[in-house]
């Protein structure tokens, strides 16, 4: 019995040692980046993400809901794939992508509308990313702390493995604070609206720094039988059909907007489904010269035009249509429309650009010399630990 116990203790110790060694190795591999200063959008051209949209082709999507995964260890253990489909179908959604932690859920994998999605990240600060159109799962992460360079490194590692990298819930634990977002780049979307968190200030910080980033809105539901967790925040996409390629292309172009749907917590799923039948929608959004015009399917209480650093440039009340003359010093203008204290629509921004297409002007490149210096310090530190351990072993009394 003692031999068996000793074997299991050694096996457990070896497993823990290997796990710790792997997690430490991620820190040792992380490079140091050189970041450019924030660079606001500029140019005479205006990019309108809603150009060519068809107002009869809006699709209701959610890219964040967790199901039972990893033997029920992770949050979402009450949700089966069938239950998720049933609830969101009742709410009138075209599709919900289940984003399990560190796992691609293959439910409906043979259907044309299937979009493989997962939530990356297992660190204590909950610095996560939603990976849309993922080919595989990335296991690299920094479990204890993350520097700005480490956050950029994860983004860069994710890009070859998925079609759209989304920064998840930035406000949660300030996992991506507004200072980070002045410099981080190479991601396409941000989860601006989540069930418990509105990261609008973070979105404006990224946009004001010159990062071309579109909005994503998600329930991030962990129990779909709780009406307060479902149909609360979602993304509306303009697309001809629900095929994966069509949806991905629309998201990349910014032909989508986020919806914040407010209801009392005691409203049932059936009642919420009825309310969602009155969901207003965008009917037009386009610049004419330097004037940006928007219109909606019904009258809004307020329509706001918001510019750099979240500054409200203009507000219109009780109107279906509104316009704003874009100033020469406006690098971008985005629109928010509130309806009856119930629905708020957050549109993607119109941005200035030069050349053939808009792009982020910021850069983040690996600083080879700084990375080498850091790794030399790591080596000297580990060498010091080995030396201390050897000295301790010499002084350890023999029994």
DRENKOL-950612 format. One line per field, with one value per residue (C-alpha): x, y, z; chain; residue number from 1. Coordinates in nm, 2 decimals, always signed. Layout:
px c(X, ...)
py c(Y, ...)
pz c(Z, ...)
mol c(A, ...)
seq c(NUM, ...)
//
This chain:
px c(+0.00, +0.29, +0.45, +0.13, +0.08, +0.44, +0.39, +0.08, +0.25, +0.55, +0.31, +0.11, +0.43, +0.57, +0.24, +0.24, +0.61, +0.54, +0.24, +0.43, +0.72, +0.49, +0.33, +0.66, +0.79, +0.52, +0.66, +1.01, +0.90, +0.71, +0.89, +0.91, +0.72, +0.79, +0.47, +0.41, +0.23, -0.15, -0.23, -0.58, -0.75, -0.68, -0.75, -1.01, -1.20, -1.48, -1.53, -1.89, -1.92, -2.29, -2.23, -2.45, -2.65, -2.99, -3.22, -3.44, -3.14, -3.06, -2.96, -2.96, -2.65, -2.48, -2.11, -2.08, -2.26, -2.11, -2.22, -2.13, -1.76, -1.46, -1.68, -1.88, -1.58, -1.63, -1.92, -2.20, -2.25, -2.63, -2.65, -2.67, -2.63, -3.00, -3.12, -2.91, -3.06, -3.41, -3.39, -3.24, -3.47, -3.76, -3.60, -3.59, -3.21, -3.07, -2.76, -2.58, -2.22, -2.13, -1.80, -1.67, -1.35, -1.05, -1.27, -1.43, -1.79, -1.86, -2.24, -2.40, -2.05, -2.19, -2.43, -2.34, -2.42, -2.18, -1.90, -1.64, -1.59, -1.43, -1.32, -0.94, -0.78, -0.75, -0.55, -0.66, -0.71, -0.97, -0.79, -0.99, -1.04, -1.34, -1.20, -1.45, -1.39, -1.13, -0.93, -0.77, -0.73, -0.43, -0.31, -0.05, -0.15, +0.00, -0.18, -0.06, +0.00, +0.02, +0.22, +0.12, +0.37, +0.22, -0.13, -0.01, +0.18, -0.14, -0.33, -0.06, -0.06, -0.44, -0.46, -0.33, -0.56, -0.89, -1.06, -1.16, -0.99, -1.22, -1.11, -1.36, -1.52, -1.24, -1.41, -1.41, -1.12, -0.99, -0.84, -0.78, -0.77, -0.80, -0.42, -0.36, -0.60, -0.40, -0.13, -0.26, -0.33, -0.39, -0.74, -1.07, -1.34, -1.42, -1.69, -1.82, -2.16, -2.18, -2.45, -2.29, -2.04, -2.05, -1.71, -1.80, -1.52, -1.27, -1.41, -1.37, -1.01, -0.92, -1.09, -0.94, -0.59, -0.65, -0.75, -1.00, -1.22, -1.59, -1.84, -1.95, -2.24, -2.30, -2.50, -2.20, -2.47, -2.38, -2.74, -2.98, -3.28, -3.24, -3.42, -3.19, -2.89, -3.03, -3.14, -2.99, -2.70, -2.65, -2.51, -2.72, -2.55, -2.64, -2.59, -2.76, -2.77, -2.64, -2.36, -2.04, -1.84, -2.11, -2.13, -1.76, -1.72, -1.99, -1.83, -1.49, -1.64, -1.83, -2.18, -2.32, -2.42, -2.47, -2.80, -2.85, -3.20, -3.32, -3.60, -3.68, -3.52, -3.86, -3.96, -4.00, -3.83, -4.17, -4.24, -3.89, -3.95, -4.26, -4.08, -3.80, -4.06, -4.07, -3.69, -3.61, -3.35, -3.12, -3.27, -3.00, -2.66, -2.44, -2.23, -2.33, -2.03, -1.93, -2.28, -2.35, -2.72, -2.89, -3.24, -3.43, -3.74, -3.92, -3.88, -3.60, -3.60, -3.25, -2.99, -2.64, -2.34, -2.02, -1.67, -1.31, -1.27, -1.64, -1.74, -2.11, -2.10, -2.47, -2.80, -3.14, -3.46, -3.78, -3.68, -3.65, -3.38, -3.08, -2.77, -2.43, -2.18, -1.85, -1.59, -1.24, -1.10, -1.33, -1.13, -1.44, -1.81, -2.03, -2.40, -2.61, -2.99, -3.22, -3.58, -3.83, -3.57, -3.58, -3.35, -3.02, -2.84, -2.47, -2.35, -2.00, -1.81, -1.76, -1.38, -1.14, -0.88, -0.62, -0.54, -0.76, -0.91, -0.91, -0.65, -0.50, -0.19, -0.05, +0.23, +0.35, +0.67, +0.90, +1.19, +1.47, +1.73, +1.50, +1.37, +1.73, +1.81, +1.50, +1.59, +1.95, +1.80, +1.57, +1.87, +2.07, +1.78, +1.73, +2.11, +2.09, +1.81, +2.01, +2.31, +2.10, +1.94, +2.28, +2.41, +2.10, +2.15, +2.52, +2.41, +2.11, +2.19, +2.22, +1.98)
py c(+0.00, +0.24, +0.17, +0.25, +0.57, +0.67, +0.60, +0.82, +1.10, +1.09, +1.08, +1.38, +1.57, +1.51, +1.62, +1.94, +2.00, +1.96, +2.18, +2.46, +2.42, +2.46, +2.77, +2.92, +2.85, +3.07, +3.36, +3.28, +3.27, +3.60, +3.87, +4.24, +4.47, +4.81, +5.01, +5.32, +5.61, +5.64, +5.77, +5.90, +5.82, +6.08, +6.15, +6.30, +5.98, +5.85, +5.48, +5.38, +5.02, +5.02, +5.10, +4.87, +4.73, +4.59, +4.69, +4.38, +4.15, +4.20, +3.88, +3.84, +3.67, +3.59, +3.48, +3.43, +3.16, +2.87, +2.51, +2.21, +2.14, +1.99, +1.75, +2.04, +2.21, +2.54, +2.78, +2.69, +2.33, +2.37, +2.44, +2.16, +2.25, +2.16, +2.38, +2.67, +2.63, +2.61, +2.92, +3.14, +3.01, +3.12, +3.46, +3.49, +3.46, +3.34, +3.18, +3.15, +3.04, +2.85, +2.98, +2.73, +2.80, +2.66, +2.43, +2.46, +2.33, +2.12, +2.12, +2.17, +2.14, +2.00, +2.29, +2.59, +2.84, +2.68, +2.92, +2.75, +2.98, +2.96, +3.18, +3.19, +3.25, +3.08, +3.35, +3.49, +3.84, +3.71, +3.87, +3.67, +3.68, +3.55, +3.36, +3.36, +3.12, +2.93, +2.64, +2.52, +2.61, +2.81, +2.69, +2.96, +3.20, +3.39, +3.27, +3.51, +3.85, +4.00, +4.30, +4.50, +4.30, +3.97, +4.08, +4.18, +3.85, +3.65, +3.86, +3.79, +3.42, +3.40, +3.57, +3.28, +3.04, +3.23, +3.47, +3.73, +3.81, +3.98, +4.14, +4.00, +4.21, +4.47, +4.63, +4.30, +4.33, +4.60, +4.31, +4.56, +4.91, +5.22, +5.28, +4.93, +5.01, +5.32, +5.08, +4.73, +4.65, +4.36, +4.27, +4.33, +4.35, +4.43, +4.29, +4.64, +4.51, +4.22, +4.10, +4.27, +4.51, +4.80, +4.88, +5.18, +5.40, +5.13, +5.12, +5.50, +5.47, +5.22, +5.42, +5.75, +5.58, +5.49, +5.12, +5.01, +4.80, +4.70, +4.63, +4.29, +4.25, +3.93, +3.78, +3.58, +3.36, +3.08, +2.97, +3.01, +2.93, +3.26, +3.52, +3.80, +3.63, +3.57, +3.81, +4.09, +4.20, +4.08, +4.16, +4.24, +4.16, +4.27, +3.97, +3.81, +3.47, +3.29, +3.10, +3.12, +3.30, +3.56, +3.63, +3.65, +3.89, +4.11, +4.13, +4.21, +4.49, +4.63, +4.57, +4.51, +4.69, +4.61, +4.61, +4.67, +4.54, +4.64, +4.46, +4.39, +4.08, +3.91, +3.91, +3.55, +3.43, +3.42, +3.78, +3.88, +3.71, +3.92, +4.24, +4.15, +4.15, +4.53, +4.56, +4.87, +4.84, +5.06, +5.15, +5.37, +5.51, +5.70, +6.01, +6.26, +6.49, +6.57, +6.50, +6.17, +6.07, +5.78, +5.66, +5.39, +5.18, +5.39, +5.70, +5.71, +5.90, +6.02, +5.98, +6.07, +6.13, +6.06, +6.14, +6.12, +6.02, +5.96, +6.33, +6.38, +6.60, +6.62, +6.49, +6.47, +6.39, +6.21, +6.14, +5.86, +6.04, +6.25, +6.39, +6.53, +6.74, +6.57, +6.82, +6.83, +6.73, +6.43, +6.12, +5.91, +5.94, +5.67, +5.67, +5.56, +5.55, +5.48, +5.37, +5.38, +5.32, +4.96, +4.92, +5.11, +5.05, +5.11, +5.16, +5.11, +5.43, +5.61, +5.67, +5.88, +5.71, +5.76, +5.53, +5.24, +5.13, +5.22, +5.06, +5.11, +5.32, +5.19, +4.93, +4.67, +4.50, +4.26, +4.45, +4.19, +4.36, +4.42, +4.06, +3.93, +4.14, +4.01, +3.65, +3.70, +3.83, +3.52, +3.29, +3.46, +3.44, +3.07, +3.01, +3.19, +2.96, +2.65, +2.79, +2.85, +2.51, +2.34, +2.53, +2.43, +2.06, +2.08, +2.22, +1.99, +1.75, +1.38, +1.15)
pz c(+0.00, +0.09, -0.25, -0.43, -0.24, -0.30, -0.68, -0.69, -0.50, -0.74, -1.04, -0.90, -0.82, -1.17, -1.33, -1.13, -1.21, -1.59, -1.57, -1.39, -1.63, -1.93, -1.78, -1.70, -2.04, -2.19, -2.00, -2.12, -2.48, -2.48, -2.68, -2.59, -2.84, -2.96, -2.99, -3.20, -3.05, -3.11, -3.46, -3.52, -3.85, -4.11, -4.48, -4.71, -4.77, -4.54, -4.50, -4.44, -4.31, -4.41, -4.78, -5.00, -4.71, -4.76, -4.47, -4.52, -4.46, -4.09, -3.90, -3.52, -3.38, -3.05, -3.03, -2.66, -2.46, -2.28, -2.27, -2.06, -2.13, -1.96, -1.76, -1.62, -1.46, -1.64, -1.60, -1.84, -1.70, -1.71, -2.08, -2.35, -2.72, -2.78, -2.49, -2.62, -2.97, -2.84, -2.62, -2.89, -3.15, -2.94, -2.90, -3.28, -3.33, -3.66, -3.50, -3.17, -3.17, -2.85, -2.72, -2.47, -2.28, -2.46, -2.67, -3.01, -2.98, -3.30, -3.27, -3.61, -3.77, -4.10, -4.15, -4.38, -4.10, -3.85, -3.73, -3.51, -3.21, -2.87, -2.58, -2.53, -2.19, -1.85, -1.66, -1.33, -1.46, -1.72, -2.01, -2.27, -2.65, -2.85, -3.16, -3.44, -3.73, -3.54, -3.69, -3.37, -3.00, -2.88, -2.54, -2.48, -2.21, -1.92, -1.61, -1.33, -1.49, -1.84, -1.96, -2.27, -2.48, -2.36, -2.45, -2.80, -2.83, -2.76, -3.02, -3.28, -3.20, -3.24, -3.58, -3.79, -3.62, -3.65, -3.89, -3.64, -3.31, -3.06, -2.73, -2.48, -2.20, -2.16, -1.86, -1.66, -1.42, -1.65, -1.84, -2.13, -1.98, -2.18, -2.17, -2.32, -2.60, -2.71, -2.82, -2.89, -3.25, -3.50, -3.37, -3.56, -3.30, -2.94, -2.72, -2.63, -2.50, -2.26, -2.02, -1.72, -1.87, -2.12, -2.25, -2.46, -2.31, -2.40, -2.76, -2.79, -2.65, -2.92, -3.20, -3.09, -3.10, -3.47, -3.42, -3.68, -3.45, -3.50, -3.22, -3.10, -2.85, -2.67, -2.39, -2.25, -2.10, -1.85, -1.77, -2.07, -1.86, -1.67, -1.89, -1.76, -1.92, -2.28, -2.55, -2.35, -2.57, -2.92, -3.27, -3.57, -3.90, -4.25, -4.48, -4.78, -4.61, -4.30, -4.46, -4.26, -4.53, -4.58, -4.21, -4.16, -4.45, -4.32, -3.98, -4.13, -4.33, -4.02, -4.16, -3.81, -3.50, -3.13, -2.94, -2.57, -2.49, -2.14, -1.96, -1.60, -1.45, -1.39, -1.76, -1.89, -2.21, -2.39, -2.29, -2.40, -2.73, -2.78, -2.70, -2.94, -3.22, -3.19, -3.23, -3.44, -3.71, -3.92, -4.26, -4.39, -4.30, -4.55, -4.59, -4.86, -4.90, -4.54, -4.40, -4.24, -4.25, -4.06, -4.05, -3.85, -3.89, -3.62, -3.42, -3.16, -2.83, -2.90, -3.17, -3.07, -3.30, -3.10, -3.19, -3.07, -2.70, -2.67, -2.71, -2.81, -3.11, -3.17, -3.02, -3.19, -3.01, -3.12, -3.48, -3.73, -3.92, -3.82, -3.98, -3.87, -4.06, -4.01, -3.90, -4.05, -3.70, -3.66, -3.72, -3.68, -3.60, -3.45, -3.38, -3.08, -3.10, -2.80, -2.83, -2.55, -2.27, -2.41, -2.71, -2.78, -3.11, -3.13, -3.49, -3.61, -3.69, -4.01, -4.03, -4.22, -4.44, -4.71, -5.00, -5.12, -4.79, -4.42, -4.19, -3.85, -3.86, -3.53, -3.53, -3.28, -3.37, -3.18, -3.03, -3.09, -2.87, -2.58, -2.61, -2.60, -2.29, -2.11, -2.19, -2.06, -1.74, -1.72, -1.78, -1.50, -1.27, -1.33, -1.30, -0.96, -0.85, -0.95, -0.76, -0.44, -0.47, -0.50, -0.19, +0.00, -0.10, +0.03, +0.36, +0.41, +0.69, +0.60, +0.80)
mol c(A, A, A, A, A, A, A, A, A, A, A, A, A, A, A, A, A, A, A, A, A, A, A, A, A, A, A, A, A, A, A, A, A, A, A, A, A, A, A, A, A, A, A, A, A, A, A, A, A, A, A, A, A, A, A, A, A, A, A, A, A, A, A, A, A, A, A, A, A, A, A, A, A, A, A, A, A, A, A, A, A, A, A, A, A, A, A, A, A, A, A, A, A, A, A, A, A, A, A, A, A, A, A, A, A, A, A, A, A, A, A, A, A, A, A, A, A, A, A, A, A, A, A, A, A, A, A, A, A, A, A, A, A, A, A, A, A, A, A, A, A, A, A, A, A, A, A, A, A, A, A, A, A, A, A, A, A, A, A, A, A, A, A, A, A, A, A, A, A, A, A, A, A, A, A, A, A, A, A, A, A, A, A, A, A, A, A, A, A, A, A, A, A, A, A, A, A, A, A, A, A, A, A, A, A, A, A, A, A, A, A, A, A, A, A, A, A, A, A, A, A, A, A, A, A, A, A, A, A, A, A, A, A, A, A, A, A, A, A, A, A, A, A, A, A, A, A, A, A, A, A, A, A, A, A, A, A, A, A, A, A, A, A, A, A, A, A, A, A, A, A, A, A, A, A, A, A, A, A, A, A, A, A, A, A, A, A, A, A, A, A, A, A, A, A, A, A, A, A, A, A, A, A, A, A, A, A, A, A, A, A, A, A, A, A, A, A, A, A, A, A, A, A, A, A, A, A, A, A, A, A, A, A, A, A, A, A, A, A, A, A, A, A, A, A, A, A, A, A, A, A, A, A, A, A, A, A, A, A, A, A, A, A, A, A, A, A, A, A, A, A, A, A, A, A, A, A, A, A, A, A, A, A, A, A, A, A, A, A, A, A, A, A, A, A, A, A, A, A)
seq c(1, 2, 3, 4, 5, 6, 7, 8, 9, 10, 11, 12, 13, 14, 15, 16, 17, 18, 19, 20, 21, 22, 23, 24, 25, 26, 27, 28, 29, 30, 31, 32, 33, 34, 35, 36, 37, 38, 39, 40, 41, 42, 43, 44, 45, 46, 47, 48, 49, 50, 51, 52, 53, 54, 55, 56, 57, 58, 59, 60, 61, 62, 63, 64, 65, 66, 67, 68, 69, 70, 71, 72, 73, 74, 75, 76, 77, 78, 79, 80, 81, 82, 83, 84, 85, 86, 87, 88, 89, 90, 91, 92, 93, 94, 95, 96, 97, 98, 99, 100, 101, 102, 103, 104, 105, 106, 107, 108, 109, 110, 111, 112, 113, 114, 115, 116, 117, 118, 119, 120, 121, 122, 123, 124, 125, 126, 127, 128, 129, 130, 131, 132, 133, 134, 135, 136, 137, 138, 139, 140, 141, 142, 143, 144, 145, 146, 147, 148, 149, 150, 151, 152, 153, 154, 155, 156, 157, 158, 159, 160, 161, 162, 163, 164, 165, 166, 167, 168, 169, 170, 171, 172, 173, 174, 175, 176, 177, 178, 179, 180, 181, 182, 183, 184, 185, 186, 187, 188, 189, 190, 191, 192, 193, 194, 195, 196, 197, 198, 199, 200, 201, 202, 203, 204, 205, 206, 207, 208, 209, 210, 211, 212, 213, 214, 215, 216, 217, 218, 219, 220, 221, 222, 223, 224, 225, 226, 227, 228, 229, 230, 231, 232, 233, 234, 235, 236, 237, 238, 239, 240, 241, 242, 243, 244, 245, 246, 247, 248, 249, 250, 251, 252, 253, 254, 255, 256, 257, 258, 259, 260, 261, 262, 263, 264, 265, 266, 267, 268, 269, 270, 271, 272, 273, 274, 275, 276, 277, 278, 279, 280, 281, 282, 283, 284, 285, 286, 287, 288, 289, 290, 291, 292, 293, 294, 295, 296, 297, 298, 299, 300, 301, 302, 303, 304, 305, 306, 307, 308, 309, 310, 311, 312, 313, 314, 315, 316, 317, 318, 319, 320, 321, 322, 323, 324, 325, 326, 327, 328, 329, 330, 331, 332, 333, 334, 335, 336, 337, 338, 339, 340, 341, 342, 343, 344, 345, 346, 347, 348, 349, 350, 351, 352, 353, 354, 355, 356, 357, 358, 359, 360, 361, 362, 363, 364, 365, 366, 367, 368, 369, 370, 371, 372, 373, 374, 375, 376, 377, 378, 379, 380, 381, 382, 383, 384, 385, 386, 387, 388, 389, 390, 391, 392, 393, 394, 395, 396, 397, 398, 399)
//
